[in-house]
Amino acid sequence: MSNSQKLIAVVGATGQQGGAVVRALQTTNQFKVRALTRNPNSHPQLADEVVQADLSRPETLDAAFAHVHGVFLVTNSWEAGTDEYKQALAAVRAAKDAGVQHFIWSTLPNVETISRGKFEVPHFTTKATIERAVTDAEFAYHTFVIAPFYFQNLRGAMAPQKQPDGTVGWTLPLDPEARVIHMGDITELGRVVAGAFAQPQLAGHGEHLPLVGDFLSFNEIIATLNRQGHNLSFKQVPKELFASFFPGAKDIAEMLAYFEAHTYLGADSRDALALANKVAGRQPTKFAAWARANMAIAAAA
C-alpha cells in the first residue's frame, strides 16, 4: 500500500450501499478502505482493514474513525429499534473529534418540507434532517449522496407476486401512468461516493449527488419487462385499501402517494443529476439493461 493513499472508513460495509462504496473505493489507487461492521470476524477479507463499530454504541466509534481521512455514513431505517438521528449524530460527532476531513452522508429528500406536511415518510425525512448536523460540524469537505428507488427492489421487497386473478404482477396505490420514480442500480452508488472523495473541490461543499439511472412510470417499468419476455400485470387500488393488506403497508402507501404528488426526488434535479454523473465518471445503467441482466423470466407453467 502506498503511504499516499487516504484512508476511508465505510459504515455499513456489509450492506448494499456500504458494500458498493467499499468495492468502488477498492478499484482506485487513491484510497485504502476501513470497513466498519458490528461483526468483523465474519468478514475478514472485506477491505484493507475490517474494524468493529456499532452506531448504537458511540464508544466504538473513536477507534473506528482514528487516523481516517474520510467517512461514508449510511444508517438502516428498517432495523427494528433503530434511532437513525441519534446514530448519525453520534457518528458525526465522533468523526469531527477524530479530525475527519471529508464526511459523506447518504440522505433522502425531506418529504415534510417538500409536501408542506401533507405526507409523512419518516425514513426519508429523518435522513434529510441529519444534513444540518453534518453541515454544522464544519468538516473541511462534506457531501450528500441520494440513493434512488433501487432497481433491486423489483426482485426483492417489491417483487411481482401472484394475484387473485392468476396473473403475476403488482397491486399498488399508484397511478401507473405517472412518471414519478427515480430509479437506479444501487451497486453503482459507490462510483458517486468514490468520485466525491477523489474530487472534493467539485463535490465537497454540501452538494447533493443523486444516483438515477432512469425516471419511469410503473407502466413503463412493466412495458420494459414485458418486452423482455415477462408477462406482468398491474392493478391500482385505493391507498386506504392497500394500507390494510399487511403490516407496514400504510407506510408504503404514504410513500407512493408522495411519489405521485412530487416524484421520488421531489424537485427538478437535472443539475444535481448532471453533477453526480460527472463525479461518478460515467452514466448510470438504464433499467432495461439492468433488468435484462438481473430479472429472470419465469418459466412457463
N, C-alpha and C positions, 0 to 999 in steps of 0.2 A: 504493500500500500504506500502510495505517495504521501509524504508529510503535508503536501499542499492540499490534499483532499479535505473538504469541510465535512464535519460530522453532522448528520441529520437524524434526529430522533423521531420515530414514527409511532404515534399512539394508535392502538387498534390494528397492529400489523398483521394479525391473523384474519381480519375481516375483509370484506370486498373492497372498501375504499382504501384502507391502510395497506392491504396486500398489493393493490395496484400501485400505490406510491412506492412501496419497497422495491417492486420489480422495475419500475421506471427509473428510480434513482440508481439501481444497480447496473443499468445499461449505460450509464455515463461514466466518465473518468474523473468527474469533478467532486464526487461525494462518497463518503463512507456512510453506511446505514446502521443505526442502532434501532433494532426492532424492540418495541415495548409490548409486553404481554404479561398477563397475570400468571401464565404457566410457561416460563422459559424452558424448562426441562423437556417439554413436549415438542418444542420447535427449535432444536439446537442449531440447525443449518439455515434458519430463516434469513439471516443477514450477517453482515460483518461482525456485529455484536448483537446478542439477544439478552435483554435485561428485564428483570421483573419490575412491573409497575402496575398499580391499581388506582384508577382515578378516584375511587371511593375511600382510598387510604392515602391522603396527601403526603404523609411522611415517607412514602415510597418514591415520591417524585423528585426529591432533591438529588438523589444519586442518579436517577434516570436521566435528568437533564444536565448533569455535570459535564462541563467541557464541550457542550453542544453548540454548534453554530445556528442550527435551525430546528424548528419543531413543526410537525404536521399533526394537527389535532382533529379528531372526529369523535363524537360521543354517540352512544347507541340508545336512541329514544325508545326502542322496542323492548329493552331489557327490563324485566319486572323490578320495580323498586328503584329505578334509576332517577336521580335528581340531576338532570343534564346541566342546569345552570350552576349548581354547586360544584359539580365535577369540573366543568370548564373553567370556572373561576379559580379553582384550586390549581389547575394546570397553568393558567395564565400567570398567576402569582409566582408559582414555582419557577416557571421559565424566566420571568423577569428577574427574580432573585439569582438565578443561575447565570445571568448575563447573556441569555439567548439573543441573537441579533435579528433573526428573521422568523416570524411566527405566522403560520398559515392555518386558518380556521375553516373547516368545512361547514358552510352555513346554508340557509334556505331563505326564501322570501318571507317577509313579515306580513302574514295574512291579515292580522288585525289592522295594521296600518293601511294596507292596500285596499281592503274591503270596508274600511272605516267601521270596523267592529261587527259587520254583518255575518262574517264567517269565523268559526273558531277551529283552527287546525294547530293544536299545540306543538306538534313535532316540527312544524315549520317555524312558527313564531318564536318559540323558545330559542332555537338556534340563531334567529335573527337578532334577538335582544342581547345575545352574548357579544355581538360585534362591538358594542360600546365599550365593554371591558377590555377587549383586545386593543382597540384604538387608544383608550385612555392609558394603557400600560406604557405607551410610547416606546415600543421596540424601534430599533433602527429601521427595520422594514416589517411591514405586515401586509398580508394578502388574504382575500376571501375567495374561496372557490365554492362553486354551487354545483352540487350533484343534480342530475336530471331525474326524471322518471326512468328507472333502469329498464333497458330492453329485457334484462334478465327477469324482471317481474313477470313477464308473459310466459315464462316456463317455470315460474316459482310460485310466489304468493298469489299472483293473479293469472295463473294458467287457465286455459279454457277447460270447462267442466261439462259433463253430460247434463243436458237439460231435460225437463219433464217431457218435452215433445220428441225426444230421441236424438235431437241434434247435439253437436258439441260446440260450445262457444261461451259467450258471456251474457250474463244478465246484470245490468248496471243502471244506476240512476244518472245517466249521462246522455245528452243528445249526441248520437253517433255521428252526426254531420258537422259538429262543432270542432274546428281545428284549434285545439287548445293545449295539446300535450307536447311539451318539450321533452324529448326522449334522448337517450344515449346509452352507449356501451360503457358500463361503469368501470370496466377494466382499463379504459382509456383516461380516467381521471388522473392517473399517475403522471401522464405526459404533461398535463397542465401544471401540476404541482412541481414536478421536476423543472419545468421551464421557468416557473416563477422563482424558484430558488436560484436558478442559474442566471436569471436576468432581473435582479431586484430593482435596477434603475427603470425597468419597463413596467414592472408589476409588483412593486413593493411598497406602494404608498396608499394602501387601502383600496386598491382596485378590486372589483368583483369580476370573477372569471367563471362564467357558466360553461359547463360541458354540454353541448347539444349536438347530436348527430342528425336529428330530424325533428320536424314540427308537424304533427299529424292529428287528424281526427280518428276516432275509433273505426269509422267506416274505411278510412284509408289504410289503417293497420290491417283490418280483415281482408280488404281487397288485395293488399300486398301478399298476405299469407295464402289466400286462395289462388292467386296467380301462380304460386309456387307449388300447388298441388294439394293444399289443405281444403277442407270443406267446413268452414267455421261460420257460426251464426251470431247474431246479436239481438238482444231484446232489451228495450228501455223500460224501466219500471219507476214508479214514483219513489222519491227519496225516503218517504216515511215507510213504505213497504220494504224497501231494501234494508233499512235500519233494523228490521225485525228478524232478518234472516239468520244471523249468527252473532256471537259476542264480538264486539269491535266493528260491526257493520255500520253502526251510526257514525263512527269517526271517518270511515272510508267514504260514506255518503256525503259528509260535510266537506271533505277534501275535494271530491269530484264536483260538488256544487261550486266550490271556489274556482276550480279549474274552468268550469263552464262560464263563469262570470268574468274571470280576469286572466285566464291562461295559467299554466304552471308557474312561469316566471313573474307573471303579474304586471308586466310593463314592457314597453318597447326596449329590447335588449340587443339591438343589432350591433351597436358599437362595442358592447361588452363581449358579445359572441366573437366579433372580429378580433378583438384583443386576445381573447382566450385561445383562439386558433393560432394566432401569431406566436403567442407564448409557447404553445404546445409544439409548434413547428410543423404541423400538418393538419389536414382536415379530419374531423372525426368520422367514423364509419356511419354510413346510412343504414336505416332499419332494414331495407330489403337485402342488403349484402350480409348484415349480421344474421337475419332470420334464415337465409339460405344455408348458412354455415352452422347454425345453432338450434334451429327448431325442427326436430324430426317430424316427418309426415306420418301420421298414424296409419298403421296397416289396415287395409280394407277388411271388413268383417267377413 
